[in-house]
Amino acid sequence: MKKKVIVTASDFGLTKPVNEGIKWIIHNPNNILTELSLVVNAPGSEHAAEMAKTLNVNVGTCFNLTRFKPISDQVATLTKENGEFYKPDLGKWDFSFIEKFKEEEIKRELEAQYKWFLEKVNKKPTSIRFRKNENGDPKILKPVAEIAKREDIAMATPVWIWRENFSAHNFAKEKGVKLTDHVIITSPGWAHENHSIAVDITKTDKLVETINQNNGISEVVIIAGFLDKELLEITKTLNWQRLIPIEVIKNGELSSRLKDEFELISFSDL
Amino acid sequence: MNDDLGFQLLLYIKDNGAHTATELSEVFNIKRTTLLYQLNFLIEKKLVDKEKKGREVYFKINSLSSIESYFRDKIDILNSQLDKLVLDTTKLNRKLVVIADDFGLTKSISDGCLVAYNSGIISELALILNSNGTKYALDKIIEANIRNVGLNFEYEFANNEHISQTEAINSIKSGIFNFQKDVGFKPSSIYLAKELYLRLEILEEIANYCKENSISLRLPKIINQNKSENYAAEVMMNRVGVKTTDFNTTFEKTFSIYKLKNNILNILNNIEENKSLEINLSPGFIDRETVELVDQIIDRGKHLVISIDNELEEEIKKLNYQIVSFNQL
Protein backbone atom coordinates (compact mmCIF):
# COMPACT_ATOMS: atom_id res chain seq x y z
CA MET A 1 0.00 0.00 0.00
CA LYS A 2 1.25 3.46 -0.88
CA LYS A 3 2.17 5.86 1.90
CA LYS A 4 -0.16 8.79 2.39
CA VAL A 5 1.08 12.32 1.96
CA ILE A 6 -0.59 15.69 2.43
CA VAL A 7 0.95 18.52 0.40
CA THR A 8 0.15 21.93 1.88
CA ALA A 9 0.81 25.39 0.54
CA SER A 10 1.43 27.60 3.53
CA ASP A 11 1.05 31.38 3.75
CA PHE A 12 -2.01 31.48 1.49
CA GLY A 13 -3.28 35.03 2.16
CA LEU A 14 0.09 36.62 2.84
CA THR A 15 -0.15 38.91 -0.21
CA LYS A 16 -2.20 38.88 -3.41
CA PRO A 17 0.76 37.72 -5.57
CA VAL A 18 1.48 34.92 -3.10
CA ASN A 19 -2.17 33.86 -3.50
CA GLU A 20 -1.85 34.10 -7.28
CA GLY A 21 1.29 31.95 -7.23
CA ILE A 22 -0.49 29.28 -5.20
CA LYS A 23 -3.48 29.44 -7.55
CA TRP A 24 -1.10 29.04 -10.49
CA ILE A 25 0.19 25.80 -8.95
CA ILE A 26 -3.33 24.50 -8.35
CA HIS A 27 -4.28 25.11 -11.98
CA ASN A 28 -1.06 23.63 -13.32
CA PRO A 29 -1.24 20.06 -14.70
CA ASN A 30 1.65 19.21 -12.36
CA ASN A 31 -0.25 20.34 -9.28
CA ILE A 32 0.39 18.32 -6.13
CA LEU A 33 -1.23 20.60 -3.56
CA THR A 34 -4.00 18.98 -1.54
CA GLU A 35 -4.34 21.61 1.16
CA LEU A 36 -3.96 25.37 1.52
CA SER A 37 -3.27 27.07 4.79
CA LEU A 38 -4.92 30.49 4.91
CA VAL A 39 -3.32 33.15 7.13
CA VAL A 40 -6.24 35.04 8.61
CA ASN A 41 -4.77 38.48 9.36
CA ALA A 42 -2.33 39.21 6.53
CA PRO A 43 -2.56 41.84 3.74
CA GLY A 44 -3.85 39.23 1.26
CA SER A 45 -6.22 37.36 3.60
CA GLU A 46 -9.50 38.78 2.28
CA HIS A 47 -8.34 38.10 -1.29
CA ALA A 48 -7.41 34.53 -0.35
CA ALA A 49 -10.75 33.98 1.40
CA GLU A 50 -12.59 35.01 -1.76
CA MET A 51 -10.33 32.76 -3.83
CA ALA A 52 -10.86 29.87 -1.41
CA LYS A 53 -14.56 29.82 -2.26
CA THR A 54 -13.85 28.94 -5.88
CA LEU A 55 -10.72 26.77 -5.72
CA ASN A 56 -11.32 23.06 -5.72
CA VAL A 57 -8.96 22.32 -2.86
CA ASN A 58 -9.18 21.95 0.92
CA VAL A 59 -8.44 25.12 2.84
CA GLY A 60 -7.24 25.11 6.40
CA THR A 61 -6.64 28.03 8.66
CA CYS A 62 -3.29 29.41 9.68
CA PHE A 63 -3.60 31.11 13.04
CA ASN A 64 -1.09 33.83 13.58
CA LEU A 65 0.11 35.38 16.81
CA THR A 66 3.47 36.61 15.54
CA ARG A 67 2.84 39.05 12.67
CA PHE A 68 0.45 41.82 11.64
CA LYS A 69 -2.46 42.88 13.85
CA PRO A 70 -4.85 40.83 15.98
CA ILE A 71 -8.42 40.42 14.89
CA SER A 72 -9.92 40.84 18.36
CA ASP A 73 -9.83 43.79 20.74
CA GLN A 74 -8.52 43.76 24.28
CA VAL A 75 -5.50 41.56 23.69
CA ALA A 76 -2.87 44.03 24.89
CA THR A 77 -0.48 41.40 26.23
CA LEU A 78 -0.20 39.85 22.76
CA THR A 79 0.93 43.04 21.06
CA LYS A 80 3.50 45.78 21.01
CA GLU A 81 2.52 49.40 21.68
CA ASN A 82 1.75 49.94 18.01
CA GLY A 83 -0.93 47.27 18.20
CA GLU A 84 0.96 44.68 16.13
CA PHE A 85 1.94 41.25 17.32
CA TYR A 86 5.49 40.76 18.53
CA LYS A 87 7.70 39.42 15.77
CA PRO A 88 10.07 36.64 16.81
CA ASP A 89 13.77 36.83 16.05
CA LEU A 90 13.97 33.66 13.97
CA GLY A 91 17.76 33.81 13.79
CA LYS A 92 17.87 33.19 17.55
CA TRP A 93 14.46 31.51 17.53
CA ASP A 94 13.48 33.94 20.25
CA PHE A 95 9.80 33.61 21.19
CA SER A 96 10.30 34.84 24.75
CA PHE A 97 7.50 37.40 24.27
CA ILE A 98 5.03 34.51 24.66
CA GLU A 99 5.79 34.70 28.41
CA LYS A 100 3.89 38.02 28.46
CA PHE A 101 0.76 36.56 26.88
CA LYS A 102 -2.28 36.20 29.12
CA GLU A 103 -4.01 32.89 28.52
CA GLU A 104 -7.49 34.41 28.24
CA GLU A 105 -6.20 36.82 25.58
CA ILE A 106 -4.67 33.97 23.59
CA LYS A 107 -8.02 32.18 23.68
CA ARG A 108 -9.94 35.34 22.74
CA GLU A 109 -7.72 35.97 19.74
CA LEU A 110 -7.75 32.35 18.54
CA GLU A 111 -11.55 32.24 18.71
CA ALA A 112 -11.70 35.54 16.78
CA GLN A 113 -9.38 34.21 14.10
CA TYR A 114 -11.42 31.03 13.83
CA LYS A 115 -14.65 33.04 13.54
CA TRP A 116 -13.05 35.24 10.88
CA PHE A 117 -12.34 32.15 8.79
CA LEU A 118 -15.91 30.81 9.14
CA GLU A 119 -17.38 34.13 8.12
CA LYS A 120 -15.04 34.96 5.26
CA VAL A 121 -14.57 31.55 3.69
CA ASN A 122 -18.07 30.45 4.56
CA LYS A 123 -17.06 26.95 5.63
CA LYS A 124 -15.07 25.21 8.31
CA PRO A 125 -11.33 24.98 7.85
CA THR A 126 -10.02 21.51 7.14
CA SER A 127 -6.95 22.01 9.29
CA ILE A 128 -5.37 24.34 11.81
CA ARG A 129 -1.75 25.41 11.87
CA PHE A 130 0.32 28.36 13.01
CA ARG A 131 2.45 30.62 10.92
CA LYS A 132 5.62 30.20 12.96
CA ASN A 133 4.66 26.99 14.70
CA GLU A 134 3.65 28.88 17.81
CA ASN A 135 1.59 25.80 18.67
CA GLY A 136 4.87 24.12 19.55
CA ASP A 137 4.67 26.12 22.80
CA PRO A 138 2.35 24.56 25.42
CA LYS A 139 0.83 27.94 26.25
CA ILE A 140 -0.54 28.16 22.70
CA LEU A 141 -0.86 24.44 22.10
CA LYS A 142 -3.44 23.85 24.84
CA PRO A 143 -6.11 26.33 23.69
CA VAL A 144 -5.62 25.45 20.03
CA ALA A 145 -5.93 21.73 20.75
CA GLU A 146 -9.22 22.53 22.51
CA ILE A 147 -10.54 24.28 19.41
CA ALA A 148 -9.32 21.48 17.12
CA LYS A 149 -10.98 18.84 19.29
CA ARG A 150 -14.20 20.81 19.77
CA GLU A 151 -14.57 21.53 16.04
CA ASP A 152 -13.21 18.13 14.94
CA ILE A 153 -10.56 19.71 12.76
CA ALA A 154 -7.10 18.26 12.20
CA MET A 155 -4.11 20.16 13.47
CA ALA A 156 -0.73 20.41 11.76
CA THR A 157 1.87 18.50 13.69
CA PRO A 158 3.47 20.94 16.13
CA VAL A 159 7.19 21.40 15.57
CA TRP A 160 9.80 23.76 16.99
CA ILE A 161 12.80 25.37 15.30
CA TRP A 162 12.15 23.10 12.30
CA ARG A 163 12.67 20.07 14.46
CA GLU A 164 10.22 17.47 15.74
CA ASN A 165 8.42 18.40 18.95
CA PHE A 166 7.45 15.01 20.34
CA SER A 167 5.77 16.00 23.59
CA ALA A 168 3.61 18.59 21.84
CA HIS A 169 2.68 16.02 19.22
CA ASN A 170 1.86 13.49 21.91
CA PHE A 171 -0.19 16.00 23.92
CA ALA A 172 -2.43 16.79 20.94
CA LYS A 173 -2.77 13.11 20.10
CA GLU A 174 -3.79 12.25 23.67
CA LYS A 175 -6.41 14.98 23.55
CA GLY A 176 -7.88 13.20 20.53
CA VAL A 177 -6.81 15.77 17.95
CA LYS A 178 -6.21 14.44 14.43
CA LEU A 179 -2.64 14.96 13.25
CA THR A 180 -0.19 13.70 10.67
CA ASP A 181 2.72 11.69 11.99
CA HIS A 182 5.41 13.87 10.45
CA VAL A 183 5.80 17.19 8.80
CA ILE A 184 8.45 18.14 6.23
CA ILE A 185 9.22 21.79 5.45
CA THR A 186 10.62 22.24 1.97
CA SER A 187 12.25 25.67 1.93
CA PRO A 188 15.76 25.07 0.54
CA GLY A 189 17.41 27.69 2.75
CA TRP A 190 16.33 25.89 5.92
CA ALA A 191 17.51 22.46 4.87
CA HIS A 192 20.57 21.76 6.96
CA GLU A 193 21.55 19.28 9.61
CA ASN A 194 20.09 21.26 12.55
CA HIS A 195 16.67 21.33 10.95
CA SER A 196 15.65 17.72 10.94
CA ILE A 197 12.26 18.35 9.34
CA ALA A 198 13.55 20.58 6.51
CA VAL A 199 14.27 19.12 3.07
CA ASP A 200 15.27 21.10 -0.01
CA ILE A 201 12.35 20.92 -2.46
CA THR A 202 14.76 20.81 -5.40
CA LYS A 203 16.24 17.51 -4.10
CA THR A 204 13.51 15.17 -5.29
CA ASP A 205 15.30 11.95 -4.30
CA LYS A 206 15.96 13.21 -0.79
CA LEU A 207 12.35 14.30 -0.33
CA VAL A 208 10.96 10.99 -1.56
CA GLU A 209 13.45 9.11 0.63
CA THR A 210 12.44 11.15 3.71
CA ILE A 211 8.74 10.45 3.17
CA ASN A 212 9.54 6.75 2.76
CA GLN A 213 11.59 6.69 5.94
CA ASN A 214 8.83 8.34 7.98
CA ASN A 215 6.35 6.05 9.67
CA GLY A 216 2.73 6.84 8.94
CA ILE A 217 1.42 9.95 7.21
CA SER A 218 3.67 12.85 6.28
CA GLU A 219 2.72 16.40 5.49
CA VAL A 220 4.94 18.20 2.98
CA VAL A 221 4.74 21.97 3.39
CA ILE A 222 5.47 24.13 0.38
CA ILE A 223 6.16 27.85 0.66
CA ALA A 224 5.35 29.30 -2.75
CA GLY A 225 4.19 32.53 -4.34
CA PHE A 226 4.82 35.15 -6.96
CA LEU A 227 7.13 38.04 -6.10
CA ASP A 228 6.15 41.69 -5.87
CA LYS A 229 7.18 44.79 -3.97
CA GLU A 230 4.80 44.19 -1.06
CA LEU A 231 6.27 40.76 -0.39
CA LEU A 232 9.79 42.23 -0.33
CA GLU A 233 8.59 44.71 2.28
CA ILE A 234 6.88 42.06 4.40
CA THR A 235 9.66 39.52 4.52
CA LYS A 236 13.39 39.73 4.13
CA THR A 237 13.96 36.01 4.48
CA LEU A 238 11.29 34.35 2.35
CA ASN A 239 10.63 36.37 -0.79
CA TRP A 240 12.44 35.18 -3.94
CA GLN A 241 12.70 31.73 -2.36
CA ARG A 242 8.94 31.31 -2.95
CA LEU A 243 9.70 31.10 -6.66
CA ILE A 244 11.62 27.84 -6.19
CA PRO A 245 8.50 25.63 -5.78
CA ILE A 246 6.94 27.41 -8.76
CA GLU A 247 9.89 26.40 -10.90
CA VAL A 248 9.86 22.88 -9.41
CA ILE A 249 6.17 22.48 -10.30
CA LYS A 250 6.81 23.88 -13.77
CA ASN A 251 9.58 21.33 -14.22
CA GLY A 252 7.25 18.47 -13.24
CA GLU A 253 9.70 15.86 -11.92
CA LEU A 254 8.74 16.14 -8.27
CA SER A 255 5.06 16.10 -9.15
CA SER A 256 5.26 12.88 -11.10
CA ARG A 257 7.37 11.18 -8.41
CA LEU A 258 4.96 12.13 -5.62
CA LYS A 259 1.89 11.25 -7.64
CA ASP A 260 3.37 7.90 -8.73
CA GLU A 261 4.87 6.79 -5.44
CA PHE A 262 2.42 8.09 -2.82
CA GLU A 263 -1.26 8.57 -2.21
CA LEU A 264 -1.89 12.29 -1.98
CA ILE A 265 -4.57 13.08 0.58
CA SER A 266 -5.77 16.12 2.51
CA PHE A 267 -6.34 16.78 6.21
CA SER A 268 -10.02 16.02 5.83
CA ASP A 269 -9.06 12.43 4.98
CA LEU A 270 -7.37 11.88 8.34
CA MET B 1 29.55 78.21 18.04
CA ASN B 2 26.72 79.39 15.85
CA ASP B 3 29.37 80.62 13.39
CA ASP B 4 27.48 83.62 12.16
CA LEU B 5 26.11 84.96 15.48
CA GLY B 6 29.24 84.07 17.48
CA PHE B 7 31.48 85.75 14.93
CA GLN B 8 29.24 88.85 14.73
CA LEU B 9 29.29 89.17 18.55
CA LEU B 10 33.04 88.86 18.64
CA LEU B 11 33.43 91.45 15.89
CA TYR B 12 31.04 93.88 17.59
CA ILE B 13 32.78 93.68 20.97
CA LYS B 14 36.18 94.05 19.30
CA ASP B 15 35.08 97.16 17.40
CA ASN B 16 32.82 98.73 20.08
CA GLY B 17 34.42 97.75 23.37
CA ALA B 18 32.94 96.08 26.48
CA HIS B 19 29.16 95.71 26.72
CA THR B 20 26.70 94.16 29.15
CA ALA B 21 24.53 91.19 28.15
CA THR B 22 21.42 93.41 28.23
CA GLU B 23 23.01 95.88 25.80
CA LEU B 24 24.18 93.14 23.48
CA SER B 25 20.80 91.41 23.43
CA GLU B 26 19.22 94.72 22.44
CA VAL B 27 21.80 95.37 19.71
CA PHE B 28 21.41 91.90 18.21
CA ASN B 29 17.70 91.66 18.97
CA ILE B 30 18.05 88.13 20.39
CA LYS B 31 16.86 86.41 23.55
CA ARG B 32 19.13 86.70 26.56
CA THR B 33 19.44 82.91 26.86
CA THR B 34 20.64 82.60 23.24
CA LEU B 35 23.09 85.41 23.78
CA LEU B 36 24.48 83.97 27.02
CA TYR B 37 24.91 80.59 25.37
CA GLN B 38 27.05 82.19 22.65
CA LEU B 39 28.97 84.39 25.13
CA ASN B 40 29.75 81.40 27.35
CA PHE B 41 31.10 79.57 24.32
CA LEU B 42 33.34 82.55 23.44
CA ILE B 43 34.54 82.70 27.05
CA GLU B 44 35.27 78.98 27.10
CA LYS B 45 37.36 79.38 23.93
CA LYS B 46 39.21 82.29 25.58
CA LEU B 47 38.05 84.74 22.92
CA VAL B 48 35.97 86.88 25.31
CA ASP B 49 36.43 87.72 28.96
CA LYS B 50 34.01 89.14 31.52
CA GLU B 51 34.62 91.92 33.97
CA LYS B 52 32.41 93.00 36.90
CA LYS B 53 31.92 96.73 37.45
CA GLY B 54 29.58 97.45 40.36
CA ARG B 55 26.41 95.44 39.76
CA GLU B 56 27.00 95.09 36.02
CA VAL B 57 28.98 92.38 34.20
CA TYR B 58 30.75 93.55 31.03
CA PHE B 59 31.92 91.33 28.17
CA LYS B 60 35.13 92.35 26.44
CA ILE B 61 37.70 90.95 24.02
CA ASN B 62 40.23 88.69 25.74
CA SER B 63 43.21 89.48 23.53
CA LEU B 64 43.74 89.84 19.81
CA SER B 65 46.45 87.20 19.91
CA SER B 66 44.10 84.63 21.43
CA ILE B 67 41.55 85.40 18.69
CA GLU B 68 44.19 85.00 16.00
CA SER B 69 45.42 81.76 17.50
CA TYR B 70 41.86 80.36 17.71
CA PHE B 71 41.09 81.11 14.09
CA ARG B 72 44.47 79.86 12.81
CA ASP B 73 43.84 76.52 14.57
CA LYS B 74 40.41 76.39 12.99
CA ILE B 75 41.86 77.05 9.53
CA ASP B 76 44.36 74.20 10.04
CA ILE B 77 41.56 71.80 10.98
CA LEU B 78 39.50 72.86 7.96
CA ASN B 79 42.50 72.47 5.65
CA SER B 80 43.18 68.99 6.93
CA GLN B 81 39.48 68.04 6.50
CA LEU B 82 39.57 69.43 2.98
CA ASP B 83 42.70 67.39 2.19
CA LYS B 84 40.96 64.24 3.35
CA LEU B 85 37.90 64.98 1.28
CA VAL B 86 39.94 65.67 -1.84
CA LEU B 87 41.98 62.51 -1.32
CA ASP B 88 38.81 60.45 -0.84
CA THR B 89 37.35 61.84 -4.03
CA THR B 90 40.41 61.00 -6.07
CA LYS B 91 40.29 57.46 -4.71
CA LEU B 92 36.88 56.98 -6.32
CA ASN B 93 38.48 56.02 -9.55
CA ARG B 94 36.87 52.71 -10.38
CA LYS B 95 33.58 52.85 -12.15
CA LEU B 96 30.82 50.31 -12.10
CA VAL B 97 27.86 50.12 -14.45
CA VAL B 98 25.15 47.89 -13.01
CA ILE B 99 22.69 46.82 -15.67
CA ALA B 100 19.18 45.45 -15.34
CA ASP B 101 19.22 43.28 -18.39
CA ASP B 102 15.67 42.31 -19.28
CA PHE B 103 13.73 45.53 -18.85
CA GLY B 104 10.60 45.19 -21.00
CA LEU B 105 10.60 41.40 -21.15
CA THR B 106 7.31 41.38 -19.19
CA LYS B 107 5.46 43.95 -17.13
CA SER B 108 6.38 42.46 -13.78
CA ILE B 109 10.05 42.15 -14.74
CA SER B 110 9.96 45.80 -15.83
CA ASP B 111 8.45 46.83 -12.50
CA GLY B 112 11.17 44.95 -10.65
CA CYS B 113 13.86 46.62 -12.80
CA LEU B 114 12.40 50.04 -12.00
CA VAL B 115 12.40 49.40 -8.25
CA ALA B 116 16.03 48.27 -8.50
CA TYR B 117 16.87 51.35 -10.59
CA ASN B 118 15.05 53.82 -8.32
CA SER B 119 16.10 52.47 -4.96
CA GLY B 120 18.94 50.09 -5.61
CA ILE B 121 22.30 49.78 -7.35
CA ILE B 122 21.00 49.46 -10.91
CA SER B 123 22.36 52.37 -12.95
CA GLU B 124 21.34 51.32 -16.45
CA LEU B 125 18.24 49.63 -17.85
CA ALA B 126 18.66 47.42 -20.93
CA LEU B 127 15.38 47.33 -22.83
CA ILE B 128 14.25 44.23 -24.70
CA LEU B 129 12.52 45.15 -27.94
CA ASN B 130 9.39 43.47 -29.27
CA SER B 131 8.54 41.69 -26.06
CA ASN B 132 5.39 41.48 -23.92
CA GLY B 133 6.44 44.30 -21.61
CA THR B 134 8.23 46.56 -24.12
CA LYS B 135 5.39 49.01 -24.62
CA TYR B 136 4.82 49.18 -20.86
CA ALA B 137 8.54 49.79 -20.25
CA LEU B 138 8.66 52.51 -22.91
CA ASP B 139 5.73 54.26 -21.23
CA LYS B 140 7.55 54.09 -17.90
CA ILE B 141 10.72 55.56 -19.45
CA ILE B 142 8.74 58.52 -20.78
CA GLU B 143 6.67 58.94 -17.61
CA ALA B 144 9.70 59.00 -15.29
CA ASN B 145 12.02 60.67 -17.82
CA ILE B 146 14.66 57.97 -17.40
CA ARG B 147 17.70 58.62 -19.59
CA ASN B 148 19.93 55.69 -18.71
CA VAL B 149 18.30 53.19 -21.02
CA GLY B 150 20.14 50.98 -23.45
CA LEU B 151 18.83 48.40 -25.88
CA ASN B 152 19.37 44.69 -25.49
CA PHE B 153 19.19 42.86 -28.83
CA GLU B 154 19.93 39.47 -27.25
CA TYR B 155 16.48 38.05 -27.97
CA GLU B 156 16.22 39.62 -31.43
CA PHE B 157 19.01 37.50 -32.88
CA ALA B 158 18.90 34.45 -30.65
CA ASN B 159 19.58 31.29 -32.68
CA ASN B 160 19.88 33.36 -35.83
CA GLU B 161 23.59 32.99 -36.50
CA HIS B 162 23.24 32.97 -40.27
CA ILE B 163 21.55 36.33 -40.57
CA SER B 164 23.05 38.46 -43.35
CA GLN B 165 25.20 41.42 -42.44
CA THR B 166 22.82 43.88 -44.11
CA GLU B 167 19.80 42.42 -42.39
CA ALA B 168 21.48 42.47 -38.97
CA ILE B 169 22.74 46.05 -39.33
CA ASN B 170 19.39 47.30 -40.63
CA SER B 171 17.56 45.58 -37.82
CA ILE B 172 19.77 47.21 -35.19
CA LYS B 173 19.59 50.63 -36.79
CA SER B 174 15.84 50.45 -37.05
CA GLY B 175 15.65 49.33 -33.39
CA ILE B 176 17.65 52.39 -32.37
CA PHE B 177 15.64 54.66 -34.68
CA ASN B 178 12.30 53.42 -33.35
CA PHE B 179 13.44 53.73 -29.75
CA GLN B 180 14.52 57.32 -30.37
CA LYS B 181 11.21 58.05 -32.08
CA ASP B 182 9.28 56.63 -29.11
CA VAL B 183 11.15 58.26 -26.25
CA GLY B 184 12.86 61.25 -27.85
CA PHE B 185 16.50 60.35 -27.17
CA LYS B 186 19.08 57.81 -28.26
CA PRO B 187 19.76 54.68 -26.23
CA SER B 188 22.76 55.07 -23.95
CA SER B 189 24.13 51.64 -24.83
CA ILE B 190 23.41 48.57 -26.87
CA TYR B 191 24.03 44.92 -26.23
CA LEU B 192 24.11 42.54 -29.17
CA ALA B 193 23.29 38.87 -29.19
CA LYS B 194 26.18 36.43 -28.86
CA GLU B 195 25.44 35.42 -32.45
CA LEU B 196 26.48 38.93 -33.54
CA TYR B 197 29.49 39.28 -31.25
CA LEU B 198 30.85 36.23 -33.10
CA ARG B 199 30.51 37.98 -36.47
CA LEU B 200 33.41 40.42 -36.55
CA GLU B 201 32.36 42.26 -39.74
CA ILE B 202 28.93 42.97 -38.32
CA LEU B 203 30.41 43.90 -34.99
CA GLU B 204 32.88 46.32 -36.56
CA GLU B 205 30.18 48.10 -38.53
CA ILE B 206 27.95 48.39 -35.47
CA ALA B 207 30.86 49.57 -33.33
CA ASN B 208 31.58 52.34 -35.83
CA TYR B 209 27.91 53.27 -35.97
CA CYS B 210 27.73 53.43 -32.17
CA LYS B 211 30.89 55.53 -32.01
CA GLU B 212 29.50 58.04 -34.52
CA ASN B 213 26.25 58.26 -32.58
CA SER B 214 27.81 58.40 -29.08
CA ILE B 215 26.19 55.14 -28.03
CA SER B 216 28.13 52.74 -25.81
CA LEU B 217 28.51 49.20 -27.08
CA ARG B 218 28.53 46.68 -24.26
CA LEU B 219 31.20 43.99 -24.15
CA PRO B 220 30.13 40.45 -25.05
CA LYS B 221 29.13 38.43 -22.02
CA ILE B 222 31.67 36.00 -20.72
CA ILE B 223 30.80 32.64 -19.34
CA ASN B 224 34.00 31.65 -17.66
CA GLN B 225 35.49 34.15 -15.23
CA ASN B 226 39.02 32.92 -15.72
CA LYS B 227 39.50 33.55 -19.38
CA SER B 228 38.37 36.01 -21.96
CA GLU B 229 36.31 34.04 -24.44
CA ASN B 230 35.92 36.72 -27.02
CA TYR B 231 39.26 38.40 -27.33
CA ALA B 232 38.92 39.28 -31.01
CA ALA B 233 35.61 41.05 -30.47
CA GLU B 234 36.93 42.99 -27.49
CA VAL B 235 40.15 44.08 -29.16
CA MET B 236 38.28 45.09 -32.29
CA MET B 237 35.85 47.23 -30.27
CA ASN B 238 38.82 48.77 -28.53
CA ARG B 239 40.50 49.63 -31.84
CA VAL B 240 37.36 51.23 -33.22
CA GLY B 241 37.29 53.30 -30.02
CA VAL B 242 33.62 52.78 -29.25
CA LYS B 243 32.73 53.67 -25.68
CA THR B 244 32.48 50.61 -23.43
CA THR B 245 33.61 49.36 -20.04
CA ASP B 246 37.03 47.79 -19.54
CA PHE B 247 35.54 44.58 -18.18
CA ASN B 248 32.27 42.85 -17.74
CA THR B 249 31.17 39.90 -15.76
CA THR B 250 28.37 37.46 -15.18
CA PHE B 251 27.91 35.21 -12.21
CA GLU B 252 27.93 31.51 -11.73
CA LYS B 253 24.69 30.10 -10.39
CA THR B 254 24.63 29.79 -6.65
CA PHE B 255 21.74 29.25 -4.30
CA SER B 256 23.02 31.47 -1.55
CA ILE B 257 22.49 35.22 -1.71
CA TYR B 258 25.47 35.54 0.64
CA LYS B 259 27.72 33.68 -1.80
CA LEU B 260 26.39 35.70 -4.71
CA LYS B 261 27.19 38.96 -2.93
CA ASN B 262 30.65 37.73 -2.01
CA ASN B 263 31.17 36.64 -5.60
CA ILE B 264 30.36 40.17 -6.79
CA LEU B 265 32.60 41.80 -4.19
CA ASN B 266 35.51 39.46 -5.00
CA ILE B 267 35.28 40.37 -8.65
CA LEU B 268 35.11 44.08 -7.84
CA ASN B 269 38.07 43.79 -5.53
CA ASN B 270 40.24 42.40 -8.30
CA ILE B 271 39.64 45.20 -10.78
CA GLU B 272 42.55 47.61 -11.20
CA GLU B 273 42.33 51.30 -10.32
CA ASN B 274 41.01 53.64 -13.02
CA LYS B 275 39.16 50.83 -14.74
CA SER B 276 35.48 50.35 -15.36
CA LEU B 277 33.38 47.24 -15.01
CA GLU B 278 29.93 46.19 -16.12
CA ILE B 279 27.80 43.87 -14.02
CA ASN B 280 24.63 42.56 -15.54
CA LEU B 281 21.81 41.45 -13.34
CA SER B 282 18.32 40.34 -14.28
CA PRO B 283 16.06 41.67 -11.54
CA GLY B 284 12.32 41.27 -11.77
CA PHE B 285 9.08 40.78 -9.94
CA ILE B 286 7.41 37.53 -10.90
CA ASP B 287 3.77 37.10 -11.74
CA ARG B 288 1.76 34.55 -13.70
CA GLU B 289 2.66 36.01 -17.12
CA THR B 290 6.36 35.94 -16.30
CA VAL B 291 6.29 32.39 -14.95
CA GLU B 292 4.65 31.19 -18.13
CA LEU B 293 6.78 33.18 -20.56
CA VAL B 294 10.31 33.29 -19.23
CA ASP B 295 12.85 31.09 -17.56
CA GLN B 296 15.21 31.57 -14.62
CA ILE B 297 12.52 33.09 -12.44
CA ILE B 298 14.36 32.24 -9.23
CA ASP B 299 17.51 34.08 -10.34
CA ARG B 300 15.41 37.08 -11.31
CA GLY B 301 13.93 37.27 -7.82
CA LYS B 302 17.35 36.80 -6.29
CA HIS B 303 18.91 39.48 -8.48
CA LEU B 304 16.18 41.88 -7.45
CA VAL B 305 16.88 41.25 -3.79
CA ILE B 306 20.62 41.87 -4.14
CA SER B 307 19.98 44.92 -6.34
CA ILE B 308 18.23 46.65 -3.46
CA ASP B 309 20.52 45.35 -0.73
CA ASN B 310 21.85 48.40 1.12
CA GLU B 311 24.73 46.48 2.65
CA LEU B 312 26.00 45.42 -0.77
CA GLU B 313 25.80 49.01 -2.01
CA GLU B 314 27.81 50.18 1.00
CA GLU B 315 30.43 47.48 0.43
CA ILE B 316 30.75 48.49 -3.22
CA LYS B 317 31.29 52.10 -2.21
CA LYS B 318 33.85 51.06 0.38
CA LEU B 319 35.80 49.48 -2.48
CA ASN B 320 36.01 52.96 -4.02
CA TYR B 321 33.60 52.36 -6.84
CA GLN B 322 31.42 54.99 -8.38
CA ILE B 323 28.22 53.42 -9.63
CA VAL B 324 27.56 55.12 -12.96
CA SER B 325 25.51 54.74 -16.10
CA PHE B 326 27.02 54.45 -19.60
CA ASN B 327 26.25 58.14 -20.07
CA GLN B 328 28.58 58.91 -17.16
CA LEU B 329 31.49 56.74 -18.30
Chai-1 contact restraints between the chains, C-beta under 6 A:
chainA,res_idxA,chainB,res_idxB,connection_type,confidence,min_distance_angstrom,max_distance_angstrom,comment,restraint_id
A,E20,B,R288,contact,1.0,0.0,6.0,A-B,restraint_1
A,W24,B,R288,contact,1.0,0.0,6.0,A-B,restraint_2
A,F226,B,I286,contact,1.0,0.0,6.0,A-B,restraint_3
A,F226,B,D287,contact,1.0,0.0,6.0,A-B,restraint_4
A,L227,B,F285,contact,1.0,0.0,6.0,A-B,restraint_5
A,L227,B,I286,contact,1.0,0.0,6.0,A-B,restraint_6
A,L227,B,G301,contact,1.0,0.0,6.0,A-B,restraint_7
A,D228,B,F285,contact,1.0,0.0,6.0,A-B,restraint_8
A,K229,B,V115,contact,1.0,0.0,6.0,A-B,restraint_9
A,W240,B,G301,contact,1.0,0.0,6.0,A-B,restraint_10
A,W240,B,K302,contact,1.0,0.0,6.0,A-B,restraint_11
A,W240,B,V305,contact,1.0,0.0,6.0,A-B,restraint_12
A,L243,B,I286,contact,1.0,0.0,6.0,A-B,restraint_13
A,L243,B,I297,contact,1.0,0.0,6.0,A-B,restraint_14
A,L243,B,I298,contact,1.0,0.0,6.0,A-B,restraint_15
A,L243,B,G301,contact,1.0,0.0,6.0,A-B,restraint_16
A,I244,B,I298,contact,1.0,0.0,6.0,A-B,restraint_17
A,I246,B,V291,contact,1.0,0.0,6.0,A-B,restraint_18
A,E247,B,I297,contact,1.0,0.0,6.0,A-B,restraint_19
A,E247,B,I298,contact,1.0,0.0,6.0,A-B,restraint_20
